[in-house]
């Protein structure tokens, strides 16, 4: 079991074990400063990974397996070489909500239309 913040997990995405799963604190908004716990198959005894884990009294919930996490990061970087932290975080959140990769052109067009209707 290893503790890293989300920014470090993104920075080290290629080094993370494919058998790993990232956990985030329950009830905390996702940010790059959010502490994550990385566990691998060797860290649990049941057939399936636990949905929740407790680390030093803090409850963490299953977030993403490493493989799709890496794919989200790679997809976002492929679309936008000048990717900002905010855009990468949006890509991760989008994947978690829709189980699909973000299309930045469509996403930005949607945000632009929303901004125009609220003004």
N, C-alpha and C positions, 0 to 999 in steps of 0.2 A: 504494500500500500504506500502510495506516495501522495504528498500534498503539493499542489501547484496552483497559482492563480490562472484564470482563463487566458490572460495575455501570454503567460509562459507556455501554456498548453498549445496555443496557436503558433508561437514562435518555434516550439519544439515538435510540431506536428509530425514530421517525418521520423522522429526518434521514438515516438510513443509506441508501445507494443500493440500490435493489431488485436491481440487477445484482451486488451484492456477496455474498461468502461469508465467513463467520467461521471462523477457524482457532484452535484452542487448543493449548497445549503438549502434546506426546505424553507420556503417563505421569503427568500431573498431575491430581489430583482437581479436579473442577469446583467453583469457588467464585466469588463476585463479585469477588474480588481477582485471579483468574486473568487473565493477560495474553492478549488476543486479537489476532489480526492480521486485518484486513479487507482483502480484495482484491476488485477488480472485474474485469469481463471484459477491460478494457484492460491488466490486470496479467499476463495469461498469453498465450502464443502458440499453444498447441494448441487443438483444438476443445473439449476438455473441461478443466475446471480441474484443477490438480494435486491429488493426494490428500494430499501432504505438501509443505511448503515449509520452507526453512531461513532463519532470520533471525538474524544475528549468532551463528551456531553453535548455535542452539536449533532443534530440529525441531518443527514445528507440524503437526497433522493437521486435515483438513477436519472442521468441526464442523456448521454449519448454514448454508444459504443465508439471506440477509437476510429474504426474504419469509416463509418459515415461522417464522423467529425472531420477526418482528414479530407474526405471527398468534398465536403462543403467548403473548407478552406481553399483547396486547390481550385474548385470551380469558380469561386469568387475571385481569386487571384488571376485566373485565366481570362475572365471577363474584363477585369479592370486591373491592369498592372499598377496603376496609381491608387490602388484601394486604400481608403481611409479606415481608421479604426471603427468609426461609426458604421460605415458600409459593411464591414466584415461582421460586426456584431448583429447588424440587421439581417445579413445572410444566414447567420447561425440561428437567430430567432425565427426567421421565416421557415427554415428547414424543420425546426422543432414544431412549429404550428401546423405546417401544411405537408410535411414529409415529402418535400420537393425542393429542388434548387431554385434559388431566386433568379429571375431574369431582370438584371438591373435596368435595362431600357424600359421594360413594361412597368416595373416598380416605380421608377422615377417619373414616368408619364402619369401614373396613377396619383402619385403624391402631388404633382404639378396641378392636375385637375382638381384635386381636393382643395389645394390652397386657393385656387381661383374661385371655387364655389363658396368658400368661407370668407372671402374678402368682399 
